[in-house]
Amino acid sequence: MTDQVGTDLRSGAGTDEGGRGDIAPASPGHFEPFHGRPVSWVAVSIIMLGFLVGGLALVFGTVWWLFWTGLGLVVIGGLLAMSTDIFEDWY
């Protein structure tokens, strides 16, 4: 098999002096940390608390008033999330 011109990276063939050979490629997926806005954390925490309360209400003997309280928390958290547009800062 014959050696093709410009494919031997060990000998420096195919690279020009001072060209792009000395520039390291950017690492893929390198983003600055983004932790969200505080209102997003509050809205998601309220929704999770509602699911927890509603789920525990079903596990411990089907306490309906506690289940509906959990559902109300989920709705309140969802309305807070929609009204503050928590996905507007999504990349």
C-alpha positions as CSV (number, residue, x, y, z in Angstrom):
1,M,0.0,0.0,0.0
2,T,1.4,3.4,-0.9
3,D,1.8,6.3,1.5
4,Q,-0.6,9.1,0.6
5,V,0.8,12.6,0.7
6,G,-0.3,14.7,3.7
7,T,-1.6,11.9,5.9
8,D,1.4,11.2,8.1
9,L,0.9,13.3,11.2
10,R,4.1,12.1,12.8
11,S,6.4,13.6,10.2
12,G,4.4,16.9,10.0
13,A,3.3,16.3,6.4
14,G,0.3,18.3,5.5
15,T,0.7,20.9,8.2
16,D,1.9,24.4,7.5
17,E,4.2,26.1,9.9
18,G,2.4,28.4,12.2
19,G,-1.0,27.3,10.9
20,R,-3.9,25.8,12.7
21,G,-1.8,22.8,13.8
22,D,-1.1,24.4,17.2
23,I,-4.7,25.3,18.0
24,A,-6.4,22.8,20.3
25,P,-10.0,22.1,19.2
26,A,-12.8,23.3,21.5
27,S,-14.2,20.6,23.7
28,P,-17.7,19.8,22.7
29,G,-20.4,20.4,25.3
30,H,-18.5,23.0,27.3
31,F,-21.1,25.3,28.7
32,E,-20.9,27.8,31.5
33,P,-22.8,26.6,34.6
34,F,-26.4,27.7,34.5
35,H,-28.4,26.9,37.7
36,G,-31.7,28.7,36.8
37,R,-33.5,31.6,38.4
38,P,-34.7,31.4,42.0
39,V,-38.3,31.6,40.9
40,S,-37.8,28.5,38.8
41,W,-36.5,26.6,41.8
42,V,-39.4,27.8,43.9
43,A,-42.0,26.7,41.3
44,V,-40.4,23.3,40.8
45,S,-40.1,22.8,44.5
46,I,-43.8,23.6,45.0
47,I,-44.7,21.1,42.3
48,M,-42.5,18.4,43.8
49,L,-44.0,19.0,47.2
50,G,-47.5,18.7,45.8
51,F,-46.6,15.3,44.2
52,L,-45.1,14.1,47.4
53,V,-48.1,15.2,49.5
54,G,-50.6,13.7,47.0
55,G,-48.6,10.5,46.7
56,L,-48.3,10.0,50.5
57,A,-52.0,10.7,50.8
58,L,-52.7,7.8,48.5
59,V,-50.2,5.5,50.3
60,F,-51.5,6.1,53.8
61,G,-55.1,5.0,53.6
62,T,-56.3,7.3,50.8
63,V,-56.7,10.5,52.7
64,W,-58.7,12.4,50.1
65,W,-58.4,15.9,51.6
66,L,-54.6,15.5,51.7
67,F,-54.6,14.2,48.1
68,W,-56.6,17.3,46.9
69,T,-54.3,19.6,48.9
70,G,-51.3,18.0,47.0
71,L,-53.1,18.5,43.7
72,G,-53.7,22.1,44.6
73,L,-50.0,22.6,45.3
74,V,-49.2,21.1,41.9
75,V,-51.6,23.5,40.2
76,I,-50.3,26.5,42.2
77,G,-46.7,25.6,41.2
78,G,-47.7,25.0,37.6
79,L,-49.4,28.4,37.4
80,L,-46.3,30.1,39.0
81,A,-44.1,28.3,36.5
82,M,-46.3,29.4,33.6
83,S,-46.7,33.0,34.8
84,T,-43.0,33.5,35.3
85,D,-42.0,31.7,32.1
86,I,-39.4,29.5,33.7
87,F,-38.2,28.1,30.3
88,E,-37.3,31.5,28.7
89,D,-33.6,31.1,29.7
90,W,-33.3,27.6,28.3
91,Y,-30.3,27.3,26.0
